Amino acid sequence: MARRHGRVRVGASVSYVRADNDAALTELLADRRTAGLGLRRIAPGVAVSELPPEDLLEGLRANGYAPMAENEEGSGAPAVVATPRARRATSFHPYAVQRPALPGSASNSVKALAEELAAAG
C-alpha cells in the first residue's frame, strides 16, 4: 500500500481554464491583472481556480482576455453565462439629412401626434 501512496491526488477547484496553446496560458498566469483570480497551473495548458466559472469568465474579460465558456461535456460549445452588456452609444450618421418640422404640423408634438392617431381610430 505504501508504494501506491501519492500516485493519485485529489484537490479542490471550482472552475478551470484550458488553452490549446500552453504559451497563451503561461502569458495569462504571468499577467499581474489576473492575480486576483486565484489561478494555478495543474498541467500544461490547464489551470484551475476557486472562483465560479461565471466570475472567472467575467474577471478574464475585464482584463482584456476573450475566453469561451465550455459546457459540461467540455466541448467548445459555449455555455450560457449571464454577463452584463455595456450600453452602446446610438449610431451617428454625419451625412444624415435632418429636416426641420413644419410649423403647426403634428410632428412638432408627440402629444398632438398621439391625439391624431387616437382620433383616426
C-alpha positions in Angstrom: 0.0 0.0 0.0 2.8 2.4 0.8 4.1 2.2 -2.8 0.8 3.5 -4.1 0.5 6.4 -1.7 0.6 9.7 -3.5 0.3 8.4 -7.1 -3.2 9.8 -7.4 -4.0 13.2 -5.9 -7.3 15.0 -5.2 -7.7 18.7 -4.8 -10.5 21.3 -4.8 -11.3 23.6 -7.7 -14.5 25.3 -8.9 -13.5 26.1 -12.4 -10.7 25.7 -14.9 -9.0 27.4 -17.8 -7.9 25.3 -20.7 -5.7 26.5 -23.5 -4.7 24.6 -26.7 -1.5 26.7 -26.7 0.4 26.4 -23.4 2.2 29.7 -24.2 -1.2 31.5 -24.0 -1.9 30.1 -20.6 1.6 31.0 -19.4 1.1 34.6 -20.5 -2.3 34.7 -18.7 -0.8 33.3 -15.5 2.1 35.8 -15.6 -0.2 38.8 -16.1 -0.4 40.7 -12.8 -4.0 41.8 -13.6 -5.2 38.2 -13.2 -3.5 37.5 -9.8 -6.8 38.0 -8.0 -8.5 35.2 -10.0 -6.7 32.5 -7.9 -5.4 30.6 -10.9 -2.9 27.8 -10.6 -1.5 25.6 -13.3 -2.1 21.9 -12.8 -0.9 20.6 -16.2 0.4 22.0 -19.5 -2.4 24.1 -20.9 -4.6 23.7 -17.8 -5.1 25.9 -14.7 -7.8 25.8 -12.0 -9.5 28.4 -9.9 -11.6 28.6 -6.7 -13.9 31.1 -8.5 -17.2 30.0 -10.0 -17.0 29.8 -13.9 -19.1 33.0 -14.3 -16.8 35.0 -12.1 -13.7 33.7 -13.7 -15.1 34.5 -17.2 -16.0 38.0 -16.0 -12.6 38.6 -14.5 -10.7 37.4 -17.5 -12.9 39.5 -19.8 -12.4 42.6 -17.6 -8.7 42.2 -18.0 -8.8 42.1 -21.8 -9.0 38.3 -22.4 -11.6 36.7 -24.6 -12.3 33.3 -23.1 -15.0 31.0 -24.3 -17.1 29.1 -21.8 -17.3 25.3 -22.2 -20.4 23.2 -21.5 -20.5 20.3 -19.0 -19.0 17.9 -21.6 -16.0 20.1 -22.1 -16.8 20.8 -25.7 -16.1 24.1 -27.4 -19.8 24.9 -27.5 -20.3 28.0 -25.4 -22.3 27.6 -22.2 -24.9 30.1 -21.4 -23.4 32.6 -19.0 -25.2 35.7 -18.0 -22.9 38.7 -18.3 -24.0 42.3 -18.2 -23.7 44.1 -21.5 -22.2 47.5 -21.8 -24.6 50.1 -23.1 -23.7 51.2 -26.6 -23.9 54.7 -27.9 -26.5 55.3 -30.6 -25.2 55.4 -34.1 -24.2 58.7 -35.5 -24.6 59.3 -39.3 -22.7 62.5 -40.2 -24.4 62.7 -43.6 -27.9 62.0 -42.5 -30.3 64.8 -43.5 -32.0 66.5 -40.6 -35.2 68.1 -41.8 -36.9 70.6 -39.6 -40.5 70.0 -38.7 -43.0 72.3 -40.4 -44.6 74.8 -38.1 -48.1 73.7 -36.9 -47.6 70.1 -38.1 -48.4 67.2 -35.8 -44.7 66.1 -35.8 -43.9 69.1 -33.6 -45.6 67.5 -30.7 -45.7 63.9 -29.5 -49.0 64.6 -27.8 -50.5 66.1 -31.0 -49.4 63.0 -32.9 -50.9 60.7 -30.3 -54.2 62.6 -30.4 -54.3 62.4 -34.3 -53.7 58.6 -34.1 -56.4 58.2 -31.4 -58.9 60.2 -33.5 -58.1 58.2 -36.6 -59.2 55.1 -34.7 
